[in-house]
């Protein structure tokens, strides 16, 4: 892996970490964060975004 290169495999853990931190800070965002994460994961999993 070269520095500065982010692929799908690197984006999902980063998004998960940020979502977890946001949920700890603002628990009311839990439903929205989970829904957005699931939608993005589904889109990436289906390969609709390259």
SEKOL-319975 format. One record per residue: residue in one letter; x negated, y, z negated of N, C-alpha, C in turn. Coordinates in steps of 0.02 Angstrom, whole numbers. Each point is the difference from the previous one (the first is absolute). Last residue first. Example, Ala and Ser with C-alpha at 12.3 -4.5 7.8 and 13.67 -1.06 7.14 Angstrom:
2
[rec 'S'; [-642; -112; -354]; [-42; 59; -3]; [39; 55; -37]];
[rec 'A'; [-15; -286; 4]; [45; 59; 0]; [-45; 60; 0]];
This chain:
50
[rec 'X'; [871; 140; 396]; [-66; -32; 8]; [-53; 41; -34]];
[rec 'X'; [279; -50; -19]; [-50; 53; -2]; [-68; -34; 2]];
[rec 'X'; [178; -140; 11]; [30; 55; 37]; [-45; 61; 1]];
[rec 'X'; [-19; -232; -104]; [-45; 25; 51]; [28; 56; 42]];
[rec 'X'; [81; -130; -199]; [29; -16; 64]; [-44; 23; 58]];
[rec 'X'; [-60; 53; -224]; [0; -73; 8]; [27; -23; 67]];
[rec 'X'; [7; 230; -61]; [-69; -21; 14]; [-4; -75; 11]];
[rec 'X'; [208; 87; -62]; [-19; 27; 65]; [-70; -22; 19]];
[rec 'X'; [77; -56; -215]; [36; -37; 51]; [-19; 23; 70]];
[rec 'X'; [-87; 117; -185]; [-30; -67; 4]; [34; -41; 55]];
[rec 'X'; [91; 211; -47]; [-65; 7; 33]; [-33; -69; 8]];
[rec 'X'; [201; 8; -121]; [12; 17; 70]; [-66; 4; 38]];
[rec 'X'; [-12; -35; -232]; [26; -59; 34]; [14; 14; 74]];
[rec 'X'; [-69; 180; -137]; [-54; -49; 7]; [24; -62; 38]];
[rec 'X'; [159; 165; -54]; [-46; 24; 52]; [-56; -50; 11]];
[rec 'X'; [149; -47; -176]; [34; -3; 64]; [-46; 21; 57]];
[rec 'X'; [-79; 20; -221]; [6; -70; 19]; [32; -6; 69]];
[rec 'X'; [-13; 215; -93]; [-67; -25; 16]; [3; -72; 24]];
[rec 'X'; [200; 101; -78]; [-22; 28; 64]; [-68; -27; 22]];
[rec 'X'; [88; -64; -213]; [42; -26; 55]; [-24; 24; 68]];
[rec 'X'; [-111; 86; -196]; [-11; -71; 11]; [40; -26; 60]];
[rec 'X'; [-19; 226; -112]; [-14; -10; 70]; [-5; -74; 19]];
[rec 'X'; [30; 86; -225]; [62; 9; 37]; [-10; -13; 75]];
[rec 'X'; [-183; 1; -165]; [38; -63; 7]; [64; 6; 40]];
[rec 'X'; [-236; 133; -14]; [70; 20; 10]; [43; -63; 11]];
[rec 'X'; [-230; -27; -60]; [7; 71; -15]; [74; 21; 3]];
[rec 'X'; [-61; -223; 56]; [-17; 12; -70]; [12; 73; -19]];
[rec 'X'; [32; -61; 223]; [53; -30; -41]; [-15; 11; -74]];
[rec 'X'; [-163; 67; 158]; [59; 44; 2]; [56; -27; -44]];
[rec 'X'; [-191; -134; 25]; [-17; 59; -39]; [60; 48; -2]];
[rec 'X'; [19; -189; 137]; [-1; -19; -70]; [-14; 58; -46]];
[rec 'X'; [-13; 31; 234]; [69; -10; -21]; [4; -17; -74]];
[rec 'X'; [-213; 15; 99]; [30; 66; -7]; [73; -5; -24]];
[rec 'X'; [-111; -201; 48]; [-31; 33; -57]; [31; 68; -13]];
[rec 'X'; [66; -118; 192]; [24; -33; -60]; [-27; 34; -63]];
[rec 'X'; [-81; 70; 209]; [69; 23; -9]; [29; -31; -64]];
[rec 'X'; [-211; -75; 63]; [-4; 71; -20]; [70; 28; -13]];
[rec 'X'; [-19; -221; 85]; [-21; 5; -71]; [-5; 72; -24]];
[rec 'X'; [58; -30; 231]; [51; -26; -46]; [-23; 1; -73]];
[rec 'X'; [-149; 62; 182]; [50; 51; -16]; [49; -26; -52]];
[rec 'X'; [-176; -134; 99]; [-24; 47; -51]; [53; 49; -22]];
[rec 'X'; [38; -162; 172]; [-19; -38; -61]; [-24; 45; -55]];
[rec 'X'; [48; 88; 216]; [62; -17; -36]; [-17; -36; -66]];
[rec 'X'; [-199; 143; 78]; [47; -40; 38]; [61; -13; -42]];
[rec 'X'; [-221; 183; 14]; [54; -29; -39]; [46; -39; 46]];
[rec 'X'; [-261; 121; -13]; [46; -39; 41]; [52; -32; -45]];
[rec 'X'; [-184; 131; -83]; [42; 44; 40]; [49; -37; 45]];
[rec 'X'; [-224; -122; -70]; [30; 54; -39]; [42; 44; 46]];
[rec 'X'; [-33; -258; 61]; [-37; 62; 1]; [36; 53; -41]];
[rec 'X'; [-13; -282; -2]; [42; 59; 0]; [-44; 62; 0]];
